[in-house]
Amino acid sequence: MSSFEGTAAQIMEVLTAEAMSVEELVEATGLDSSEILSELTILELDGNVVRENGRYSRPL
């Protein structure tokens, strides 16, 4: 069971080690880009996602 809830859970469900752009996350989740960017910031600060070249992935 995931420890993530709400928007974070939706993002983490589709996010893998394969880097994704915000646009790809919007398509995969159906969420608004501003919602995704806000949640990605929190997830990145908590060490749950990494950003490289404007793309996001789970840390290895």
N, C-alpha and C positions, 0 to 999 in steps of 0.2 A: 504494500500500500504506500502511496506517495505521501510525503510530508508537506506537499504543496497544496494550496487551496486556491479557488477562484481563478483569476487571470493567470497567476503563476503556474498553476496546475495545467491549464490549457497550453501554455507556452512550453513547459517542460515535457509535456506529452508528445509534442511533435519535434522538439529540438533534440538532435542527436550529436554525435561527434562530428558529423558532416556539417560544416558551417552554412548558415542560412542568412539571407538578407532580411531586413525588416519587411520588405514587400513579399517575400516568400512566406514569412510568418503570418502576415495579414491574410494571404490566400489560404494557408493551411488551417488557421484558427477561426477566421471570420471576424476577428477582433479589429478595432480601429487602431491605426498606426500610433496614435498618441498614447493609447492605453498600453500597447506593446512596448513602446520606448520607455515609458515610465516604469513598467514592471521589469524590463531588462536592466535598467539602471540599478534597481534594488537587487536583482538576482546577481548582477555583476559585482556589486559591492560586497555581497554575502559570499562570493566565491562559487556560486552555482553555475554561472556561465562565464565564458571568456569572449572577448571581442578582438577580432583581428581584421584589419582592412575593411572595416564597416560591416563585417559579418559576425554572427554569433553562433556559438556552439557550446556543448557541455565540455567541461575540462576533461582531459584524458586521465 
